[in-house]
């Protein structure tokens, strides 16, 4: 989700289908530096001064990030689920775990809102910003807005599952490279005056946060599809090939045969798909503390 009014809406069934693969791909390793930072946060950054956390999940979708993360962080938590889609917000609100890693309470509110106007003032008192499968859907200006708000508020950001543009399918097919390039062009397309970052998002986010004095840690978080994830692999294949065809119509005839071959292999349990993503943790200096000089 982009969290912006007028942006494409995502089917809840698609988000739920991908959740198991998302959870398997997320990087628990990033939670250690995150927990260290949250534990060291000054009391004003904590929910109600009780030692709890305020976590804002941007483009929350059906709440998958909250379901994964809430039970991995200790202490009372208050999640602010932000999305532009009221249907997804309604689904997400009732599905966040009610207790944290140590059994302390987790509470939830929802916010139907855009990202375009996000400011550091909006994040005052926020302990952590999260997002999942979001960055590649943003424009450069939208990404800069998020980075400026987080660093201005001294708020760390855990930004998961951003596509890198790299896909591996086994066994290989001569059309793999052409379709991958076409899909990446589709991801970078201009739509309604917005040019999405697509696979350039990880590099752009790293630069935007680092330029503002944040320390950025990133780790690979690949989807590995096939076998028990055959239904997701099939759905992903149809979307991947369809987007490639849209970007390069001259590939249409060849792409039809390619899709049939790949779907047959998937149904036979003979197809492996790795879709590369990156999880990124940005750790700005706490509000009021100068960060390291960049540049």
Buried (B, 14 or more C-beta within 10 A) or exposed (E): BBBBEEBEEBEBEBBEBBBEBBEEBBBEEBBEBBBEBBEEBEEEBBBEEEBBBBBBBBBBBBBBBBBBBBBEBBBBBBBBBBBBBEEBBEBBBEEBBEEBBEEBEBEBEBBBBBBEEBEBEBBBBBBBBBBBBBBBBBBBEBBBBBBBBBBBBBBBBBBBBBBBBBBBBEEEBEBBEBBBBBBBBBBBEEEEEBEBBBBBBBBBBBBBBBEBBBBBBBBEBBBBBBEEBBEBBBBBBEEBBBBBBBBBEEBEEBBEEBBEEBBEBBEEEEBBBBBBBBBBBBBBBBBEEEBEEEE
